[in-house]
Amino acid sequence: MSQPIDAALRSTAHSPSWAMLNRLAPDVPQDRPERTEFATPYAYQEPEATERIDFCIPCNPYFPTPDMFGRLQGSLESILKYYPSDAGTITAELCGVLGLNPQTVAMGNGSTELITWIDHLLVKESLAIPIPTFGRWTDQPLETGKRVDMFPLREEQDFALDLQEYAEFIRRRGSRVAVVCNPNNPDGGYLRRQQILWFLDELVDLDLVIVDESFIDFVDAERSASVADEAAIRPNVVVLKSLGKNFGLHGIRFGYLVANPALAAKVRDALPKWNLNSFAETVVFMLKEYGAEYRQSLALLSRDRANMSLALAGLPGMVVFLSQGNFLLVKLPDGVDGVQLRDYLLSEHNLFVRECGNKLGSSSQFLRLVVRPYPDVERLQSALQRYLYGGSAGSMGQPRAALPSPVTPLPGTA
């Protein structure tokens, strides 16, 4: 592995961007010709045998559709040349699509912009957060001098968050703000809606309770998973939503929060009038036309998550944690270093994975692997077999784990 790539992988608490990785490893062609034999109504196309595959950045591989990308490409000149509408106009359209009251919504240039403003405006002295979790929930308040009370999730409990224990921890520490990520990142652990509502009732006296629902659209454990409707009418609750993750468009940078009108206005009034770009506006105004395709993309991803979990769990010594996100947390077999494995997968197989050693509450024995379609998982499984067992699992006295056959395609996706 080249020194620049090695340095980029080790330099921060977050993975390098896809663009940075491509700049540092330009030998992989980025503008491949369209291959019509793999054309589907969805965005995913089976990659070439040597093409880099991203198992690191949690993105929906089935959305936007090729038709949406074609429309974006056709509008590229006007998108780049002209100012977007103001944030209020774009927010009103998003609320119309999602059935939200614009008074209860603030849109940001990515959910991390909103985390920053929540910290500056609404967190006064202390914040409690379970770990491991998304790094900005610990890093951002620490950077502004707040006390961060970290509640460790235990591996022996599969990183499950016990809300009663967490509430007791918050009382003991005297934390004034509490955060729950649901599903949690990096493990994908999910708390049912009624559990979250109990937690909100229990902490009604805090300055603020934040429920980060950045991955909530990927949940299939229950139909109505979000508590955004409750945030709109409660005095101290903010629900955070990411659009880039579920819509497969991290690069556009758009997200939103839901809170009661006073809280939402406090954040909204602090944001720049034009904090959203023309790409975000164009996509938001397209969404109402692609609701069915979006719902189908989530169903496809749910199927892929089940297949991928089975495949990885079949590798001897590998532990796969239950997830309701679009990623899986895995613990590597004893003695396997995740940093070395990550570097091997990138340099030898062009597979980019997330090693979790720089996440508070985790270690290098854990990888977070984004859920991807069947052909990509086959390639990952083959590379893991080669690294862990010398090409097969025979050296460990175990049969080679076989990737399960794909589930029968969903209607309209064959």
Secondary structure, DSSP 8 states (H G I E B T S, - for coil): --HHHHHHHHSSSS---HHHHHHH-TTS-SS----GGG--SSS-----TTS-EEESS---TT-S-HHHHHHHHHTHHHHHHS----HHHHHHHHHHHHT--GGGEEEESSHHHHHHHHHHHH--SEEEEEESS-THHHHHHHHTT-EEEEEE--GGGTT---HHHHHHHHHHHT-SEEEEESS-TTT-----HHHHHHHHHHTTTSSEEEEE-TTGGG--S-S----HHHHTTSSSEEEEEESHHHHT-GGG--EEEEE-HHHHHHHHHHS-TT-S-HHHHHHHHHGGG-HHHHHHHHHHHHHHHHHHHHHHHTSTT-EE---SSSEEEEE--TT--HHHHHHHHHHHH-EEEEE-TTSTT--TTEEEEE---HHHHHHHHHHHHHHHHTTSGGGGT-------------TT--
